């Protein structure tokens, strides 16, 4: 048994009333399958804000000490109770909502981020997965007609390692970039089918990102790309999962490259 206080809540959860079942439990995160069909998450303080995510202070203990898959999770009047005895007070939690970046990316920043990300060890690991090599070349998305973009993304659904497969992470970053650039409707007819083909966690990652709702580090990075700085800090995103952050950045670059092909022009000059 234990008690915790929620610090923040992302969109997609009614902070006063919901009911569900624990889907999966990890040291720093706990997923809840809501009766509505939505997947929500309870995460430790050091993890970032994200859609349908409740950040809490577990007092230095692992969530595996508090809950197990299959037990109930019910929130009434802002108090979330689990069948195993854990209680979380949501009443004073701050609401969080992803904010769109201010304007289009700075070209120098886009190219700098490209060079930083494609040279990481994680990018090298992505290259080893059959079918994911295209993710390492966001510059190639600038000259893609819409039909070819869809045909390129479709095989990436559910592809690669992780609770959210790297192919889905790439699609999420790209979808958010398209939404912020005003081209989000391009993917809309395909998203429900793609979301149904992957893991439950990835399903909501894809659907949320298509409306510009993605975790805070990616939002912050997108804002940095739109600033005057030529070298945006990517560490917070690169630390997401093992390959998730890397794939999201590459997707973000690809989505912006599709929307504004000039960003990738002469990219070699920035290397």
Number of C-alpha atoms within 10 A of each C-alpha: 11 15 15 15 20 23 19 21 26 26 19 15 18 12 23 13 13 18 16 21 20 22 20 16 20 14 12 18 20 24 19 25 21 19 11 9 10 16 25 25 24 21 24 23 19 10 18 17 24 28 24 23 26 32 25 24 16 19 12 9 13 16 19 15 14 19 23 19 14 14 15 19 22 18 20 13 12 18 18 24 18 21 17 15 13 17 20 22 19 24 16 13 18 14 13 17 19 21 15 17 20 13 13 18 23 17 21 20 22 25 25 20 22 23 16 16 23 20 11 12 11 17 19 14 13 23 15 11 13 10 15 20 14 18 29 22 15 22 25 15 25 21 15 14 10 13 9 12 17 14 10 15 18 18 13 21 24 23 19 20 14 17 14 23 21 29 29 30 31 30 28 29 32 31 34 31 32 27 22 23 20 11 17 19 13 17 18 14 9 12 16 13 13 21 20 14 12 19 17 17 19 26 23 21 25 28 20 21 24 26 18 24 26 26 22 21 22 24 22 20 21 28 18 22 28 20 18 13 13 17 17 21 17 19 14 14 23 21 13 18 13 14 25 24 25 30 31 28 28 27 29 27 32 30 31 32 27 27 21 18 17 15 22 23 14 11 17 9 8 14 10
